[in-house]
């Protein structure tokens, strides 16, 4: 990862978020969401076993992560929550609060 400050970085990995919840087969899981700066804003990606879920580009990181969570929910994942683990190379996880996402009806 580049050592450039995030505000000067044009494209590439800018944050890592932790996501956890229950998969469609009712097993607990915990993975890393990779948030990248793109020409159009931010996009996110998570890999779970053979499943790769990616968001479109959004103007904010929060919107990007929210779209990723919604895609997972539509695939049968539930009780999802996320938090920021890294901003650039700075580790934050224990300081950040979890964001809980209500299950789809």
C-alpha positions as CSV (number, residue, x, y, z in Angstrom):
1,X,0.0,0.0,0.0
2,X,1.2,3.5,-0.8
3,X,2.3,5.7,2.1
4,X,0.7,8.7,0.5
5,X,-1.9,10.4,2.8
6,X,-5.4,9.2,1.9
7,X,-6.5,12.7,0.7
8,X,-3.7,12.7,-2.0
9,X,-4.2,9.1,-3.1
10,X,-5.9,9.1,-6.5
11,X,-7.0,5.4,-6.7
12,X,-6.5,2.2,-4.8
13,X,-7.2,0.7,-1.3
14,X,-8.1,3.4,1.3
15,X,-10.0,1.5,4.0
16,X,-10.7,-2.0,5.3
17,X,-13.9,-2.7,7.1
18,X,-14.9,-5.8,9.1
19,X,-18.2,-7.5,8.4
20,X,-19.8,-10.2,10.4
21,X,-23.1,-12.0,10.5
22,X,-24.8,-15.2,9.6
23,X,-24.5,-16.8,6.1
24,X,-27.3,-18.4,4.2
25,X,-26.5,-21.9,5.7
26,X,-26.9,-20.4,9.2
27,X,-23.1,-20.2,10.0
28,X,-21.4,-17.3,11.7
29,X,-18.9,-15.5,9.5
30,X,-16.4,-12.7,9.7
31,X,-14.6,-11.2,6.6
32,X,-12.8,-8.0,5.4
33,X,-14.4,-5.5,3.1
34,X,-11.8,-3.8,0.9
35,X,-12.8,-0.1,0.1
36,X,-11.0,1.4,-2.9
37,X,-10.9,4.9,-4.2
38,X,-11.9,5.0,-7.9
39,X,-12.2,7.7,-10.5
40,X,-15.9,8.0,-9.7
41,X,-15.7,7.8,-5.9
42,X,-15.4,4.6,-3.8
43,X,-16.2,0.9,-4.4
44,X,-16.1,-2.1,-2.1
45,X,-15.5,-5.8,-2.4
46,X,-15.9,-8.8,-0.1
47,X,-15.1,-12.4,-0.7
48,X,-16.9,-15.3,1.1
49,X,-15.9,-18.8,0.0
50,X,-16.6,-18.8,-3.8
51,X,-18.8,-15.7,-3.6
52,X,-17.4,-12.3,-4.6
53,X,-19.6,-9.3,-4.0
54,X,-18.7,-5.9,-5.3
55,X,-20.5,-2.5,-5.1
56,X,-20.8,0.1,-7.7
57,X,-18.9,3.4,-7.2
58,X,-20.5,5.9,-4.8
59,X,-19.5,9.3,-3.6
60,X,-19.2,8.2,0.0
61,X,-17.7,5.2,1.7
62,X,-20.8,4.7,3.8
63,X,-23.0,4.4,0.7
64,X,-20.6,1.9,-0.8
65,X,-20.5,-0.3,2.3
66,X,-24.3,-0.1,2.6
67,X,-24.8,-1.3,-1.0
68,X,-22.5,-4.2,-0.4
69,X,-24.4,-5.2,2.8
70,X,-27.7,-5.0,0.9
71,X,-26.3,-7.3,-1.8
72,X,-25.3,-9.8,0.8
73,X,-28.7,-9.6,2.4
74,X,-30.4,-10.3,-0.9
75,X,-28.2,-13.4,-1.2
76,X,-29.5,-14.7,2.2
77,X,-27.0,-13.3,4.7
78,X,-28.5,-11.9,8.0
79,X,-27.6,-10.2,11.2
80,X,-24.9,-8.2,9.5
81,X,-22.8,-5.5,11.1
82,X,-19.7,-3.6,10.0
83,X,-17.0,-1.4,11.4
84,X,-13.9,0.3,10.1
85,X,-10.7,-1.6,10.8
86,X,-8.1,0.4,8.9
87,X,-7.9,3.8,7.4
88,X,-4.9,3.6,5.2
89,X,-2.4,1.8,7.4
90,X,-3.8,3.1,10.7
91,X,-5.5,0.3,12.8
92,X,-8.8,1.5,14.3
93,X,-11.0,-1.6,15.0
94,X,-11.2,-1.4,18.8
95,X,-12.0,2.3,18.7
96,X,-14.8,2.2,16.0
97,X,-18.4,1.3,16.8
98,X,-20.3,-1.3,15.0
99,X,-23.0,-0.4,12.5
100,X,-25.9,-2.9,12.6
101,X,-28.0,-3.4,9.5
102,X,-31.6,-4.6,10.0
103,X,-32.5,-7.8,8.2
104,X,-34.7,-7.7,5.2
105,X,-38.4,-8.3,5.9
